[in-house]
Structure formats: C-alpha cells, structure tokens
C-alpha cells in the first residue's frame, strides 16, 4: 500500500510517499508525477514515510527525473538506509539529487 500526498506551491510540487513503492503501487505514483510535471518547474519527493522501493518504483523515479531534467530538477528527501542502499547498488545515487 502507498499513500501519496501532493502539495503544489509557487511552481514547486512536493510529493510525500508513505508505505511501499512496488509493482502494485508504482502506477499510482506515475500518474501523479505525470500530472504535476506539466504544471511545475521543480519537484521534491519526500520519502520520510517510504519503507521500500522495487525496480518498478525505480523506473517511475527514472522517468520523473528525465521529465524534470529540462526544468529545475527533482530532489529526493528523507531517504532511509535501505532505500539509500538500493540507490547505491543500482547507481541511482550517481544521478539522483538525494538530500
């Protein structure tokens, strides 16, 4: 299960995730990201409540990163140790802006 909270202010979107980003829930995040990237110049993903990311979730993060690369970019905040390790192993930490 994944809870997604979206807040848009001054052209910046903050999407907070709580739960698991996996094969079942990745399409939900993908739909929200597709909706906001056309409206904003910056995107922040708040992972403070996120427990897990699967390869399907990584695919959504990659497409969001690509969509925002022509704008102000994408930041990811409050990443836990296990997700941070997934980013390291997959090489995502090399190009994602993780704060």
N, CA, C and O atoms as a Tinker XYZ file with bonds, in Angstrom:
   396  protein
     1  N      0.835000   -1.184000    0.000000    73     2
     2  CA     0.000000    0.000000    0.000000    64     1     3
     3  C      0.883000    1.251000    0.000000    63     2     4     5
     4  O      1.945000    1.277000    0.622000    81     3
     5  N      0.423000    2.286000   -0.708000    73     3     6
     6  CA     1.172000    3.528000   -0.801000    64     5     7
     7  C      0.215000    4.700000   -0.640000    63     6     8     9
     8  O     -0.787000    4.799000   -1.348000    81     7
     9  N      0.533000    5.587000    0.298000    73     7    10
    10  CA    -0.219000    6.828000    0.441000    64     9    11
    11  C      0.590000    7.931000   -0.213000    63    10    12    13
    12  O      1.778000    8.089000    0.069000    81    11
    13  N     -0.051000    8.692000   -1.086000    73    11    14
    14  CA     0.603000    9.767000   -1.815000    64    13    15
    15  C     -0.083000   11.077000   -1.455000    63    14    16    17
    16  O     -1.299000   11.212000   -1.594000    81    15
    17  N      0.706000   12.040000   -0.992000    73    15    18
    18  CA     0.192000   13.370000   -0.687000    64    17    19
    19  C      0.901000   14.356000   -1.593000    63    18    20    21
    20  O      2.129000   14.362000   -1.680000    81    19
    21  N      0.120000   15.194000   -2.270000    73    19    22
    22  CA     0.678000   16.134000   -3.238000    64    21    23
    23  C      0.376000   17.553000   -2.772000    63    22    24    25
    24  O     -0.742000   17.861000   -2.358000    81    23
    25  N      1.399000   18.417000   -2.846000    73    23    26
    26  CA     1.235000   19.821000   -2.498000    64    25    27
    27  C      1.981000   20.654000   -3.535000    63    26    28    29
    28  O      3.178000   20.458000   -3.745000    81    27
    29  N      1.284000   21.575000   -4.178000    73    27    30
    30  CA     1.917000   22.436000   -5.176000    64    29    31
    31  C      1.836000   23.877000   -4.694000    63    30    32    33
    32  O      0.764000   24.388000   -4.369000    81    31
    33  N      3.014000   24.525000   -4.657000    73    31    34
    34  CA     3.093000   25.903000   -4.201000    64    33    35
    35  C      4.162000   26.642000   -4.979000    63    34    36    37
    36  O      5.303000   26.184000   -5.056000    81    35
    37  N      3.808000   27.777000   -5.556000    73    35    38
    38  CA     4.759000   28.609000   -6.300000    64    37    39
    39  C      5.539000   27.828000   -7.357000    63    38    40    41
    40  O      6.744000   28.025000   -7.514000    81    39
    41  N      4.859000   26.949000   -8.076000    73    39    42
    42  CA     5.509000   26.204000   -9.145000    64    41    43
    43  C      6.375000   25.046000   -8.691000    63    42    44    45
    44  O      7.067000   24.426000   -9.499000    81    43
    45  N      6.338000   24.755000   -7.405000    73    43    46
    46  CA     7.093000   23.625000   -6.847000    64    45    47
    47  C      6.112000   22.579000   -6.335000    63    46    48    49
    48  O      5.165000   22.906000   -5.620000    81    47
    49  N      6.342000   21.323000   -6.701000    73    47    50
    50  CA     5.498000   20.229000   -6.209000    64    49    51
    51  C      6.271000   19.431000   -5.170000    63    50    52    53
    52  O      7.439000   19.095000   -5.362000    81    51
    53  N      5.599000   19.138000   -4.073000    73    51    54
    54  CA     6.154000   18.235000   -3.067000    64    53    55
    55  C      5.213000   17.036000   -2.992000    63    54    56    57
    56  O      4.028000   17.166000   -2.686000    81    55
    57  N      5.777000   15.875000   -3.281000    73    55    58
    58  CA     5.002000   14.641000   -3.216000    64    57    59
    59  C      5.575000   13.807000   -2.077000    63    58    60    61
    60  O      6.739000   13.408000   -2.103000    81    59
    61  N      4.733000   13.553000   -1.074000    73    59    62
    62  CA     5.146000   12.748000    0.076000    64    61    63
    63  C      4.616000   11.334000   -0.092000    63    62    64    65
    64  O      3.451000   11.122000   -0.429000    81    63
    65  N      5.495000   10.375000    0.149000    73    63    66
    66  CA     5.139000    8.967000   -0.022000    64    65    67
    67  C      5.210000    8.250000    1.321000    63    66    68    69
    68  O      6.120000    8.476000    2.118000    81    67
    69  N      4.239000    7.390000    1.553000    73    67    70
    70  CA     4.203000    6.605000    2.778000    64    69    71
    71  C      3.796000    5.182000    2.435000    63    70    72    73
    72  O      2.735000    4.953000    1.853000    81    71
    73  N      4.647000    4.224000    2.798000    73    71    74
    74  CA     4.353000    2.820000    2.518000    64    73    75
    75  C      5.391000    2.190000    1.622000    63    74    76    77
    76  O      6.593000    2.357000    1.829000    81    75
    77  N      4.915000    1.455000    0.611000    73    75    78
    78  CA     5.800000    0.710000   -0.286000    64    77    79
    79  C      5.584000    1.144000   -1.731000    63    78    80    81
    80  O      4.453000    1.224000   -2.212000    81    79
    81  N      6.692000    1.423000   -2.410000    73    79    82
    82  CA     6.649000    1.753000   -3.834000    64    81    83
    83  C      7.092000    0.508000   -4.590000    63    82    84    85
    84  O      8.286000    0.241000   -4.727000    81    83
    85  N      6.107000   -0.255000   -5.082000    73    83    86
    86  CA     6.409000   -1.541000   -5.712000    64    85    87
    87  C      5.593000   -1.697000   -6.998000    63    86    88    89
    88  O      5.008000   -0.732000   -7.490000    81    87
    89  N      5.559000   -2.896000   -7.526000    73    87    90
    90  CA     4.879000   -3.169000   -8.788000    64    89    91
    91  C      3.402000   -2.774000   -8.740000    63    90    92    93
    92  O      2.853000   -2.286000   -9.727000    81    91
    93  N      2.774000   -2.985000   -7.605000    73    91    94
    94  CA     1.350000   -2.679000   -7.462000    64    93    95
    95  C      1.106000   -1.171000   -7.357000    63    94    96    97
    96  O      0.145000   -0.656000   -7.929000    81    95
    97  N      1.981000   -0.460000   -6.623000    73    95    98
    98  CA     1.736000    0.954000   -6.333000    64    97    99
    99  C      2.455000    1.926000   -7.264000    63    98   100   101
   100  O      2.098000    3.104000   -7.307000    81    99
   101  N      3.450000    1.466000   -8.004000    73    99   102
   102  CA     4.209000    2.353000   -8.895000    64   101   103
   103  C      3.315000    3.092000   -9.899000    63   102   104   105
   104  O      3.544000    4.276000  -10.144000    81   103
   105  N      2.300000    2.435000  -10.493000    73   103   106
   106  CA     1.441000    3.166000  -11.431000    64   105   107
   107  C      0.709000    4.357000  -10.788000    63   106   108   109
   108  O      0.434000    5.350000  -11.462000    81   107
   109  N      0.396000    4.258000   -9.489000    73   107   110
   110  CA    -0.251000    5.369000   -8.790000    64   109   111
   111  C      0.677000    6.589000   -8.756000    63   110   112   113
   112  O      0.258000    7.705000   -9.063000    81   111
   113  N      1.933000    6.365000   -8.381000    73   111   114
   114  CA     2.893000    7.460000   -8.335000    64   113   115
   115  C      3.153000    7.993000   -9.735000    63   114   116   117
   116  O      3.262000    9.203000   -9.932000    81   115
   117  N      3.253000    7.096000  -10.706000    73   115   118
   118  CA     3.499000    7.504000  -12.086000    64   117   119
   119  C      2.401000    8.456000  -12.571000    63   118   120   121
   120  O      2.693000    9.448000  -13.239000    81   119
   121  N      1.145000    8.161000  -12.239000    73   119   122
   122  CA     0.025000    9.006000  -12.645000    64   121   123
   123  C      0.118000   10.388000  -12.003000    63   122   124   125
   124  O     -0.129000   11.399000  -12.662000    81   123
   125  N      0.471000   10.434000  -10.724000    73   123   126
   126  CA     0.599000   11.717000  -10.019000    64   125   127
   127  C      1.753000   12.523000  -10.594000    63   126   128   129
   128  O      1.622000   13.728000  -10.810000    81   127
   129  N      2.882000   11.869000  -10.844000    73   127   130
   130  CA     4.053000   12.560000  -11.397000    64   129   131
   131  C      3.734000   13.123000  -12.780000    63   130   132   133
   132  O      4.060000   14.274000  -13.070000    81   131
   133  N      3.101000   12.323000  -13.635000    73   131   134
   134  CA     2.748000   12.793000  -14.980000    64   133   135
   135  C      1.837000   14.013000  -14.913000    63   134   136   137
   136  O      1.942000   14.923000  -15.735000    81   135
   137  N      0.949000   14.022000  -13.934000    73   135   138
   138  CA     0.023000   15.132000  -13.759000    64   137   139
   139  C      0.759000   16.416000  -13.338000    63   138   140   141
   140  O      0.471000   17.494000  -13.857000    81   139
   141  N      1.700000   16.299000  -12.406000    73   139   142
   142  CA     2.338000   17.510000  -11.871000    64   141   143
   143  C      3.485000   18.043000  -12.722000    63   142   144   145
   144  O      3.725000   19.251000  -12.713000    81   143
   145  N      4.200000   17.199000  -13.453000    73   143   146
   146  CA     5.377000   17.693000  -14.181000    64   145   147
   147  C      5.016000   18.731000  -15.241000    63   146   148   149
   148  O      5.845000   19.571000  -15.590000    81   147
   149  N      3.806000   18.683000  -15.746000    73   147   150
   150  CA     3.402000   19.686000  -16.723000    64   149   151
   151  C      3.101000   21.030000  -16.072000    63   150   152   153
   152  O      3.136000   22.064000  -16.739000    81   151
   153  N      2.804000   21.024000  -14.764000    73   151   154
   154  CA     2.393000   22.231000  -14.050000    64   153   155
   155  C      3.525000   22.939000  -13.318000    63   154   156   157
   156  O      3.397000   24.121000  -13.001000    81   155
   157  N      4.608000   22.261000  -13.046000    73   155   158
   158  CA     5.619000   22.803000  -12.130000    64   157   159
   159  C      6.996000   22.903000  -12.783000    63   158   160   161
   160  O      7.254000   22.314000  -13.833000    81   159
   161  N      7.874000   23.670000  -12.126000    73   159   162
   162  CA     9.261000   23.739000  -12.589000    64   161   163
   163  C     10.207000   23.004000  -11.644000    63   162   164   165
   164  O     11.374000   22.800000  -11.978000    81   163
   165  N      9.720000   22.601000  -10.462000    73   163   166
   166  CA    10.532000   21.855000   -9.513000    64   165   167
   167  C      9.716000   20.764000   -8.844000    63   166   168   169
   168  O      8.513000   20.917000   -8.629000    81   167
   169  N     10.379000   19.659000   -8.514000    73   167   170
   170  CA     9.700000   18.521000   -7.887000    64   169   171
   171  C     10.550000   17.998000   -6.745000    63   170   172   173
   172  O     11.742000   17.737000   -6.907000    81   171
   173  N      9.918000   17.847000   -5.582000    73   171   174
   174  CA    10.571000   17.235000   -4.431000    64   173   175
   175  C      9.753000   16.021000   -4.017000    63   174   176   177
   176  O      8.536000   16.101000   -3.851000    81   175
   177  N     10.444000   14.895000   -3.853000    73   175   178
   178  CA     9.804000   13.684000   -3.341000    64   177   179
   179  C     10.260000   13.504000   -1.898000    63   178   180   181
   180  O     11.457000   13.430000   -1.622000    81   179
   181  N      9.308000   13.435000   -0.990000    73   179   182
   182  CA     9.600000   13.247000    0.427000    64   181   183
   183  C      9.400000   11.773000    0.760000    63   182   184   185
   184  O      8.281000   11.259000    0.741000    81   183
   185  N     10.515000   11.103000    1.065000    73   183   186
   186  CA    10.499000    9.668000    1.342000    64   185   187
   187  C     10.454000    9.355000    2.841000    63   186   188   189
   188  O     10.711000    8.214000    3.227000    81   187
   189  N     10.135000   10.336000    3.701000    73   187   190
   190  CA    10.207000   10.092000    5.146000    64   189   191
   191  C      9.307000    8.938000    5.595000    63   190   192   193
   192  O      9.606000    8.284000    6.595000    81   191
   193  N      8.209000    8.675000    4.872000    73   191   194
   194  CA     7.338000    7.570000    5.245000    64   193   195
   195  C      7.461000    6.359000    4.341000    63   194   196   197
   196  O      6.698000    5.402000    4.470000    81   195
   197  N      8.430000    6.399000    3.416000    73   195   198
   198  CA     8.574000    5.300000    2.463000    64   197   199
   199  C      9.472000    4.203000    3.039000    63   198   200   201
   200  O     10.565000    4.474000    3.537000    81   199
   201  N      8.993000    2.965000    2.960000    73   199   202
   202  CA     9.714000    1.832000    3.543000    64   201   203
   203  C     10.516000    1.041000    2.515000    63   202   204   205
   204  O     11.541000    0.447000    2.851000    81   203
   205  N     10.055000    1.029000    1.261000    73   203   206
   206  CA    10.613000    0.099000    0.277000    64   205   207
   207  C     10.433000    0.640000   -1.133000    63   206   208   209
   208  O      9.423000    1.278000   -1.430000    81   207
   209  N     11.408000    0.387000   -2.004000    73   207   210
   210  CA    11.305000    0.720000   -3.425000    64   209   211
   211  C     11.724000   -0.497000   -4.234000    63   210   212   213
   212  O     12.809000   -1.040000   -4.026000    81   211
   213  N     10.857000   -0.933000   -5.168000    73   211   214
   214  CA    11.189000   -2.055000   -6.059000    64   213   215
   215  C     11.714000   -1.504000   -7.381000    63   214   216   217
   216  O     11.807000   -0.290000   -7.565000    81   215
   217  N     12.052000   -2.401000   -8.291000    73   215   218
   218  CA    12.523000   -1.978000   -9.609000    64   217   219
   219  C     11.443000   -1.194000  -10.361000    63   218   220   221
   220  O     11.763000   -0.290000  -11.133000    81   219
   221  N     10.182000   -1.531000  -10.144000    73   219   222
   222  CA     9.087000   -0.780000  -10.769000    64   221   223
   223  C      9.056000    0.654000  -10.240000    63   222   224   225
   224  O      8.793000    1.596000  -10.987000    81   223
   225  N      9.326000    0.807000   -8.956000    73   223   226
   226  CA     9.401000    2.135000   -8.359000    64   225   227
   227  C     10.588000    2.915000   -8.892000    63   226   228   229
   228  O     10.481000    4.117000   -9.138000    81   227
   229  N     11.716000    2.245000   -9.074000    73   227   230
   230  CA    12.904000    2.901000   -9.634000    64   229   231
   231  C     12.631000    3.401000  -11.046000    63   230   232   233
   232  O     13.114000    4.465000  -11.433000    81   231
   233  N     11.868000    2.645000  -11.810000    73   231   234
   234  CA    11.525000    3.052000  -13.174000    64   233   235
   235  C     10.727000    4.360000  -13.155000    63   234   236   237
   236  O     10.955000    5.245000  -13.981000    81   235
   237  N      9.791000    4.475000  -12.208000    73   235   238
   238  CA     8.999000    5.706000  -12.090000    64   237   239
   239  C      9.906000    6.876000  -11.692000    63   238   240   241
   240  O      9.755000    7.983000  -12.209000    81   239
   241  N     10.848000    6.630000  -10.775000    73   239   242
   242  CA    11.782000    7.690000  -10.366000    64   241   243
   243  C     12.648000    8.132000  -11.539000    63   242   244   245
   244  O     12.921000    9.321000  -11.702000    81   243
   245  N     13.078000    7.171000  -12.356000    73   243   246
   246  CA    13.895000    7.495000  -13.524000    64   245   247
   247  C     13.109000    8.354000  -14.516000    63   246   248   249
   248  O     13.633000    9.347000  -15.020000    81   247
   249  N     11.874000    7.989000  -14.796000    73   247   250
   250  CA    11.078000    8.772000  -15.746000    64   249   251
   251  C     10.762000   10.160000  -15.183000    63   250   252   253
   252  O     10.722000   11.133000  -15.937000    81   251
   253  N     10.539000   10.265000  -13.882000    73   251   254
   254  CA    10.303000   11.574000  -13.250000    64   253   255
   255  C     11.556000   12.436000  -13.347000    63   254   256   257
   256  O     11.481000   13.630000  -13.638000    81   255
   257  N     12.711000   11.815000  -13.099000    73   255   258
   258  CA    13.989000   12.528000  -13.198000    64   257   259
   259  C     14.189000   13.067000  -14.617000    63   258   260   261
   260  O     14.587000   14.217000  -14.801000    81   259
   261  N     13.910000   12.233000  -15.608000    73   259   262
   262  CA    14.054000   12.654000  -17.017000    64   261   263
   263  C     13.099000   13.792000  -17.345000    63   262   264   265
   264  O     13.484000   14.755000  -18.007000    81   263
   265  N     11.853000   13.687000  -16.886000    73   263   266
   266  CA    10.848000   14.716000  -17.164000    64   265   267
   267  C     11.232000   16.052000  -16.537000    63   266   268   269
   268  O     10.949000   17.109000  -17.100000    81   267
   269  N     11.874000   16.007000  -15.378000    73   267   270
   270  CA    12.224000   17.245000  -14.672000    64   269   271
   271  C     13.605000   17.769000  -15.052000    63   270   272   273
   272  O     13.977000   18.865000  -14.632000    81   271
   273  N     14.367000   17.020000  -15.832000    73   271   274
   274  CA    15.736000   17.429000  -16.164000    64   273   275
   275  C     15.781000   18.682000  -17.033000    63   274   276   277
   276  O     16.789000   19.390000  -17.038000    81   275
   277  N     14.711000   18.967000  -17.763000    73   275   278
   278  CA    14.674000   20.182000  -18.583000    64   277   279
   279  C     14.136000   21.370000  -17.783000    63   278   280   281
   280  O     14.034000   22.480000  -18.306000    81   279
   281  N     13.797000   21.135000  -16.526000    73   279   282
   282  CA    13.264000   22.184000  -15.642000    64   281   283
   283  C     14.249000   22.381000  -14.492000    63   282   284   285
   284  O     15.456000   22.210000  -14.669000    81   283
   285  N     13.742000   22.737000  -13.327000    73   283   286
   286  CA    14.616000   22.964000  -12.160000    64   285   287
   287  C     15.132000   21.672000  -11.537000    63   286   288   289
   288  O     16.005000   21.700000  -10.670000    81   287
   289  N     14.593000   20.547000  -11.978000    73   287   290
   290  CA    15.085000   19.269000  -11.482000    64   289   291
   291  C     14.201000   18.656000  -10.414000    63   290   292   293
   292  O     13.136000   19.170000  -10.073000    81   291
   293  N     14.686000   17.535000   -9.900000    73   291   294
   294  CA    13.960000   16.752000   -8.913000    64   293   295
   295  C     14.872000   16.479000   -7.728000    63   294   296   297
   296  O     16.045000   16.147000   -7.901000    81   295
   297  N     14.326000   16.621000   -6.518000    73   295   298
   298  CA    15.060000   16.308000   -5.289000    64   297   299
   299  C     14.326000   15.191000   -4.563000    63   298   300   301
   300  O     13.103000   15.073000   -4.636000    81   299
   301  N     15.097000   14.382000   -3.867000    73   299   302
   302  CA    14.505000   13.352000   -3.015000    64   301   303
   303  C     15.031000   13.587000   -1.601000    63   302   304   305
   304  O     16.239000   13.683000   -1.383000    81   303
   305  N     14.108000   13.676000   -0.650000    73   303   306
   306  CA    14.484000   13.969000    0.735000    64   305   307
   307  C     14.068000   12.848000    1.671000    63   306   308   309
   308  O     13.144000   12.085000    1.387000    81   307
   309  N     14.771000   12.768000    2.791000    73   307   310
   310  CA    14.436000   11.854000    3.897000    64   309   311
   311  C     14.437000   10.383000    3.471000    63   310   312   313
   312  O     13.477000    9.652000    3.718000    81   311
   313  N     15.517000    9.968000    2.834000    73   311   314
   314  CA    15.657000    8.587000    2.362000    64   313   315
   315  C     16.203000    7.725000    3.496000    63   314   316   317
   316  O     17.208000    8.073000    4.115000    81   315
   317  N     15.539000    6.599000    3.767000    73   315   318
   318  CA    16.037000    5.715000    4.833000    64   317   319
   319  C     17.243000    4.906000    4.342000    63   318   320   321
   320  O     17.569000    4.927000    3.155000    81   319
   321  N     17.891000    4.207000    5.249000    73   319   322
   322  CA    19.132000    3.497000    4.932000    64   321   323
   323  C     18.948000    2.404000    3.881000    63   322   324   325
   324  O     19.799000    2.245000    3.005000    81   323
   325  N     17.850000    1.646000    3.956000    73   323   326
   326  CA    17.678000    0.551000    2.995000    64   325   327
   327  C     17.411000    1.083000    1.585000    63   326   328   329
   328  O     17.902000    0.510000    0.613000    81   327
   329  N     16.652000    2.157000    1.461000    73   327   330
   330  CA    16.419000    2.749000    0.140000    64   329   331
   331  C     17.695000    3.409000   -0.372000    63   330   332   333
   332  O     17.998000    3.355000   -1.564000    81   331
   333  N     18.433000    4.027000    0.533000    73   331   334
   334  CA    19.713000    4.631000    0.158000    64   333   335
   335  C     20.656000    3.563000   -0.399000    63   334   336   337
   336  O     21.371000    3.800000   -1.372000    81   335
   337  N     20.647000    2.400000    0.222000    73   335   338
   338  CA    21.484000    1.294000   -0.238000    64   337   339
   339  C     21.042000    0.813000   -1.625000    63   338   340   341
   340  O     21.879000    0.484000   -2.466000    81   339
   341  N     19.730000    0.774000   -1.859000    73   339   342
   342  CA    19.204000    0.397000   -3.180000    64   341   343
   343  C     19.691000    1.402000   -4.225000    63   342   344   345
   344  O     20.097000    1.010000   -5.319000    81   343
   345  N     19.652000    2.692000   -3.894000    73   343   346
   346  CA    20.138000    3.727000   -4.809000    64   345   347
   347  C     21.624000    3.547000   -5.109000    63   346   348   349
   348  O     22.058000    3.737000   -6.246000    81   347
   349  N     22.405000    3.180000   -4.089000    73   347   350
   350  CA    23.845000    2.966000   -4.271000    64   349   351
   351  C     24.113000    1.774000   -5.194000    63   350   352   353
   352  O     24.893000    1.879000   -6.140000    81   351
   353  N     23.467000    0.649000   -4.913000    73   351   354
   354  CA    23.703000   -0.581000   -5.654000    64   353   355
   355  C     23.288000   -0.451000   -7.118000    63   354   356   357
   356  O     23.952000   -0.982000   -8.008000    81   355
   357  N     22.186000    0.259000   -7.360000    73   355   358
   358  CA    21.669000    0.395000   -8.728000    64   357   359
   359  C     22.323000    1.530000   -9.502000    63   358   360   361
   360  O     22.128000    1.646000  -10.712000    81   359
   361  N     23.094000    2.366000   -8.821000    73   359   362
   362  CA    23.723000    3.508000   -9.484000    64   361   363
   363  C     22.832000    4.743000   -9.538000    63   362   364   365
   364  O     23.234000    5.772000  -10.081000    81   363
   365  N     21.631000    4.652000   -8.984000    73   363   366
   366  CA    20.725000    5.800000   -8.986000    64   365   367
   367  C     21.288000    6.964000   -8.168000    63   366   368   369
   368  O     20.987000    8.126000   -8.442000    81   367
   369  N     22.097000    6.646000   -7.171000    73   367   370
   370  CA    22.684000    7.720000   -6.345000    64   369   371
   371  C     23.664000    8.572000   -7.146000    63   370   372   373
   372  O     24.009000    9.677000   -6.728000    81   371
   373  N     24.117000    8.062000   -8.301000    73   371   374
   374  CA    25.044000    8.817000   -9.143000    64   373   375
   375  C     24.366000    9.987000   -9.858000    63   374   376   377
   376  O     25.020000   10.981000  -10.173000    81   375
   377  N     23.070000    9.876000  -10.114000    73   375   378
   378  CA    22.402000   10.955000  -10.843000    64   377   379
   379  C     21.201000   11.580000  -10.143000    63   378   380   381
   380  O     20.767000   12.670000  -10.516000    81   379
   381  N     20.660000   10.900000   -9.130000    73   379   382
   382  CA    19.540000   11.490000   -8.384000    64   381   383
   383  C     20.071000   12.492000   -7.378000    63   382   384   385
   384  O     21.143000   12.301000   -6.804000    81   383
   385  N     19.315000   13.562000   -7.165000    73   383   386
   386  CA    19.659000   14.564000   -6.163000    64   385   387
   387  C     18.998000   14.158000   -4.849000    63   386   388   389
   388  O     17.841000   14.492000   -4.594000    81   387
   389  N     19.749000   13.432000   -4.017000    73   387   390
   390  CA    19.223000   12.940000   -2.745000    64   389   391
   391  C     19.775000   13.820000   -1.633000    63   390   392   393
   392  O     20.988000   13.959000   -1.470000    81   391
   393  N     18.863000   14.408000   -0.877000    73   391   394
   394  CA    19.257000   15.303000    0.233000    64   393   395
   395  C     19.077000   14.625000    1.566000    63   394   396
   396  O     19.357000   15.223000    2.605000    81   395
